[in-house]
Amino acid sequence: MSMSQLMSFMDLDLWPQAALVLFFGVFVLVTVRLFARGQKQAMHEAANLPFEDGTVTPGKGDAR
C-alpha cells in the first residue's frame, strides 16, 4: 500500500475541526479568567514584577 493510498483513506477533515474546538475552548477559559472577580490585584502584581529587583526602598512601609 502506497502512502497516497493510505492518506486517501484517512479522514483528515477531523483535525482542523478539533483544533478549532480546542482553540475556542482555551479562548473562552482565558476570557473567563480575565474577567473573574478578584483578578485585578493579581494582574497588577504580575504587571509590576519586571520592575521589582528585590530591594526594599526606605520610606515605603519599611521600618528602618
QUIFEN-V327559 format. One record per residue. RES is the residue in three letters. SS is DSSP state (2 for helix, 1 for strand, 0 for the rest). BURIAL is # if it has 24 or more other C-alpha atoms within 12 Angstrom, else .. D_FIRST is the distance of its C-alpha to the first C-alpha in whole Angstrom. Layout:
# QUIFEN-V327559
RES|SS|BURIAL|D_FIRST + RES|SS|BURIAL|D_FIRST
This chain:
# QUIFEN-V327559
MET|0|.|0 + SER|0|.|4 + MET|2|.|7 + SER|2|.|8 + GLN|2|.|6 + LEU|2|.|7 + MET|2|.|10 + SER|2|.|11 + PHE|2|.|11 + MET|0|.|13 + ASP|0|.|17 + LEU|0|.|18 + ASP|2|.|22 + LEU|2|.|23 + TRP|2|.|23 + PRO|2|.|26 + GLN|2|.|28 + ALA|2|.|28 + ALA|2|.|29 + LEU|2|.|32 + VAL|2|.|33 + LEU|2|.|33 + PHE|2|.|35 + PHE|2|.|37 + GLY|2|.|38 + VAL|2|.|39 + PHE|2|.|41 + VAL|2|.|43 + LEU|2|.|44 + VAL|2|.|45 + THR|2|.|47 + VAL|2|.|48 + ARG|2|.|49 + LEU|2|.|51 + PHE|0|.|53 + ALA|0|.|54 + ARG|0|.|57 + GLY|0|.|59 + GLN|2|.|56 + LYS|2|.|59 + GLN|2|.|60 + ALA|2|.|57 + MET|2|.|56 + HIS|2|.|59 + GLU|2|.|59 + ALA|2|.|55 + ALA|2|.|56 + ASN|2|.|59 + LEU|2|.|57 + PRO|2|.|57 + PHE|2|.|61 + GLU|0|.|62 + ASP|0|.|62 + GLY|0|.|64 + THR|0|.|67 + VAL|0|.|70 + THR|0|.|72 + PRO|0|.|76 + GLY|0|.|77 + LYS|0|.|74 + GLY|0|.|75 + ASP|0|.|75 + ALA|0|.|79 + ARG|0|.|80
